[in-house]
Amino acid sequence: MIERHHRALFLLLFAVFIIYGMSMTIIGATLPVILADFQWNYLIAGFVLGAGAVAFFLSTFAGGYMVQRWGAKPTILFGLVLDIIGLAFFAMTPDPLTNILLSALIGVGQGAIEITINWATLRIDDKNSGRPMNLMHGAFAIGAILGPMAVGALIHSGLGWTYIFRGMAAVFVLLAVVMVFTPLPLTAHASEQESGPQERLSKHPAYWLSFVALLVYVGVELGVSNWVAEYFVAVFAYSPAASAFLVSLFWAGLLAGRFGVPLLYKGPRQDAVLIGFSALAAVAVILLSVLGYLGPQPLTIEIGRVLVFFAGLGCSIYYPAVITLLGKCFPHAQGQAIGFAATGGGIGAFAFPFAMSALSQTWGIRAGFATYGVFGVVMTLCVVGLAISVKRAGPPAAPEKPR
């Protein structure tokens, strides 16, 4: 799946993406204890989560240009350093403003890391098969599982839950040091340095559909991940320690899909698989929302846990498959195309949790969570349109091979 001369680099990026995945989910996993210990309401929590999301989408938009101009190594090191600083000090004080600023700093770093790894993985995938991208995003799912599990273990053991943030910062320091001494030879295609491709991108429907698709998808994915723990505490009377493991269950579903699909499916109809998995996610989140109105009965709780897994499984290949379709559609403007699409994802990561907190504060968490079911349908319709648009555009000219 990965050519021999790219394997060492792929493994390093894989390791970075694992820790990156942990950093994206630990705040949501600690949300119940943060609300209790810091005496925050849902609105304050929404501002903290939203600050990181705003910074993330601004960073991803800029990152598409940064990685083309600076190169992959400076861009990813920039992101690692900012995440180290943010995670080292996050939740050291209950002051909302301090944590909002630190969350924003973490978001900027995460955006730079996200863009660099996606950009590099497209260049590692010489055949445009999409399998390395799915595998790479499996690393994200591994981290997203390990983060909440570590939070749950810390809460259960009685140790300070804030240690998870300091530990993450320390691991990022080690990865940054390794990155400094590791060659990262991938470069932008010559045509990506020119202004022409940028002007043509906006005329292609896939450019805008990918933006909307990731906006809705990332909002649903991170929204469910950030709020499913609190949802089970408030609706199904779960304990905070047990609910943290539900976040891991959601990401276990993503991991199963991101490893399973590239290993088990080698056919050409990636678009059809994407649509099917997206529909699965939509149905699972809708049913989970319906169960919330039935109350904390033993059967509904058991079914709810299964649906959390299937929601993750349905979400599993959405992001990497959309990025791969973009890579095929815009082989000589991948940095700009990915940056713009990822910006949509960042806006979704901001808008959806904030809307969730506002709805939950006013109408209750059941109503807030139900919005994710509605947008699960929307994200499925988006990829149907994207698949049609890419197919009508026809096969692109072959991109230059990575150097």
Secondary structure, DSSP 8 states (H G I E B T S, - for coil): ---GGGHHHHHHHHHHHHHHHHHHHHHHHTHHHHHHHHT--HHHHHHHHHHHHHHHHHHHHHHHHHHHHT-HHHHHHHHHHHHHHHHHHTTSS--HHHHHHHHHHHHHHHHHHHHHHHHHHHHH-TT--SHHHHHHHHHHHHHHHHHHHHHHHHHHHTS-TTHHHHHHHHHHHHHHHHHHTS-------GGGGSSHHHHHHTTSHHHHHHHHHHHHHHHHHHHHHHHHHHHHHHHH---HHHHHHHHHHHHHHHHHHHHHHHHH--SS-HHHHHHHHHHHHHHHHHHHHHHHTT-S-HHHHHHHHHHHHHHHHHHTTHHHHHHHHHHHH-TTSHHHHHHHHHHHHHHHHHHHHHHHHHHHHHH-HHHHHHHHHHHHHHHHHHHHHHHHHHHHH----------
